[in-house]
Amino acid sequence: MAIIEVKDREILRSLDQLSPAGRRAALLKLVDGMERLDRLIERNRPRLEAVCRARGLDVLKLSEDERDALVDEILHERG
Protein backbone atom coordinates (compact mmCIF):
# COMPACT_ATOMS: atom_id res chain seq x y z
CA MET A 1 0.00 0.00 0.00
CA ALA A 2 1.36 3.41 -0.94
CA ILE A 3 1.86 6.00 1.78
CA ILE A 4 0.53 9.48 1.11
CA GLU A 5 2.10 12.26 3.15
CA VAL A 6 -0.41 14.83 4.36
CA LYS A 7 0.31 17.74 6.66
CA ASP A 8 -1.51 17.90 9.98
CA ARG A 9 -3.25 21.16 9.11
CA GLU A 10 -4.66 19.56 5.93
CA ILE A 11 -6.11 16.71 7.94
CA LEU A 12 -7.59 19.11 10.47
CA ARG A 13 -9.19 21.15 7.68
CA SER A 14 -10.60 17.95 6.20
CA LEU A 15 -12.15 17.01 9.54
CA ASP A 16 -14.16 20.24 9.39
CA GLN A 17 -15.72 18.98 6.17
CA LEU A 18 -16.89 15.66 7.62
CA SER A 19 -20.48 14.93 8.48
CA PRO A 20 -21.26 14.50 12.19
CA ALA A 21 -21.14 10.72 11.69
CA GLY A 22 -17.77 11.03 9.94
CA ARG A 23 -16.39 13.17 12.78
CA ARG A 24 -17.56 10.61 15.31
CA ALA A 25 -15.90 7.79 13.36
CA ALA A 26 -12.65 9.80 13.15
CA LEU A 27 -12.74 10.52 16.88
CA LEU A 28 -13.36 6.87 17.76
CA LYS A 29 -10.43 5.83 15.56
CA LEU A 30 -8.12 8.35 17.28
CA VAL A 31 -9.24 7.34 20.77
CA ASP A 32 -8.77 3.64 19.96
CA GLY A 33 -5.27 4.37 18.68
CA MET A 34 -4.35 6.21 21.87
CA GLU A 35 -5.74 3.42 24.04
CA ARG A 36 -3.66 0.85 22.14
CA LEU A 37 -0.55 3.02 22.50
CA ASP A 38 -1.17 3.39 26.24
CA ARG A 39 -1.53 -0.40 26.63
CA LEU A 40 1.64 -0.96 24.61
CA ILE A 41 3.57 1.46 26.79
CA GLU A 42 2.31 -0.13 30.01
CA ARG A 43 3.16 -3.66 28.83
CA ASN A 44 6.64 -2.55 27.88
CA ARG A 45 7.29 -0.10 30.74
CA PRO A 46 10.41 -1.98 32.05
CA ARG A 47 11.96 -1.91 28.58
CA LEU A 48 10.98 1.74 28.11
CA GLU A 49 12.60 2.64 31.42
CA ALA A 50 15.78 0.74 30.45
CA VAL A 51 15.94 2.50 27.09
CA CYS A 52 15.45 5.85 28.81
CA ARG A 53 18.25 5.13 31.29
CA ALA A 54 20.55 4.09 28.41
CA ARG A 55 19.77 7.40 26.67
CA GLY A 56 20.20 9.46 29.83
CA LEU A 57 16.48 10.24 30.06
CA ASP A 58 14.16 10.11 33.06
CA VAL A 59 10.93 8.47 31.94
CA LEU A 60 9.04 10.22 34.74
CA LYS A 61 10.09 13.66 33.46
CA LEU A 62 9.02 13.03 29.86
CA SER A 63 5.87 14.76 28.69
CA GLU A 64 3.20 12.60 27.11
CA ASP A 65 4.25 13.86 23.66
CA GLU A 66 7.93 13.12 24.38
CA ARG A 67 7.04 9.65 25.66
CA ASP A 68 4.90 8.91 22.60
CA ALA A 69 7.68 10.13 20.28
CA LEU A 70 10.22 7.93 22.08
CA VAL A 71 7.98 4.86 21.80
CA ASP A 72 7.42 5.60 18.12
CA GLU A 73 11.19 5.94 17.60
CA ILE A 74 11.84 2.64 19.40
CA LEU A 75 9.21 0.85 17.32
CA HIS A 76 10.75 2.13 14.10
CA GLU A 77 14.27 1.04 15.21
CA ARG A 78 13.05 -2.56 15.30
CA GLY A 79 11.89 -2.45 11.67
C-alpha positions as CSV (number, residue, x, y, z in Angstrom):
1,M,0.0,0.0,0.0
2,A,1.4,3.4,-0.9
3,I,1.9,6.0,1.8
4,I,0.5,9.5,1.1
5,E,2.1,12.3,3.2
6,V,-0.4,14.8,4.4
7,K,0.3,17.7,6.7
8,D,-1.5,17.9,10.0
9,R,-3.2,21.2,9.1
10,E,-4.7,19.6,5.9
11,I,-6.1,16.7,7.9
12,L,-7.6,19.1,10.5
13,R,-9.2,21.1,7.7
14,S,-10.6,17.9,6.2
15,L,-12.2,17.0,9.5
16,D,-14.2,20.2,9.4
17,Q,-15.7,19.0,6.2
18,L,-16.9,15.7,7.6
19,S,-20.5,14.9,8.5
20,P,-21.3,14.5,12.2
21,A,-21.1,10.7,11.7
22,G,-17.8,11.0,9.9
23,R,-16.4,13.2,12.8
24,R,-17.6,10.6,15.3
25,A,-15.9,7.8,13.4
26,A,-12.7,9.8,13.2
27,L,-12.7,10.5,16.9
28,L,-13.4,6.9,17.8
29,K,-10.4,5.8,15.6
30,L,-8.1,8.3,17.3
31,V,-9.2,7.3,20.8
32,D,-8.8,3.6,20.0
33,G,-5.3,4.4,18.7
34,M,-4.3,6.2,21.9
35,E,-5.7,3.4,24.0
36,R,-3.7,0.8,22.1
37,L,-0.5,3.0,22.5
38,D,-1.2,3.4,26.2
39,R,-1.5,-0.4,26.6
40,L,1.6,-1.0,24.6
41,I,3.6,1.5,26.8
42,E,2.3,-0.1,30.0
43,R,3.2,-3.7,28.8
44,N,6.6,-2.5,27.9
45,R,7.3,-0.1,30.7
46,P,10.4,-2.0,32.0
47,R,12.0,-1.9,28.6
48,L,11.0,1.7,28.1
49,E,12.6,2.6,31.4
50,A,15.8,0.7,30.5
51,V,15.9,2.5,27.1
52,C,15.4,5.8,28.8
53,R,18.3,5.1,31.3
54,A,20.6,4.1,28.4
55,R,19.8,7.4,26.7
56,G,20.2,9.5,29.8
57,L,16.5,10.2,30.1
58,D,14.2,10.1,33.1
59,V,10.9,8.5,31.9
60,L,9.0,10.2,34.7
61,K,10.1,13.7,33.5
62,L,9.0,13.0,29.9
63,S,5.9,14.8,28.7
64,E,3.2,12.6,27.1
65,D,4.3,13.9,23.7
66,E,7.9,13.1,24.4
67,R,7.0,9.7,25.7
68,D,4.9,8.9,22.6
69,A,7.7,10.1,20.3
70,L,10.2,7.9,22.1
71,V,8.0,4.9,21.8
72,D,7.4,5.6,18.1
73,E,11.2,5.9,17.6
74,I,11.8,2.6,19.4
75,L,9.2,0.8,17.3
76,H,10.8,2.1,14.1
77,E,14.3,1.0,15.2
78,R,13.1,-2.6,15.3
79,G,11.9,-2.5,11.7
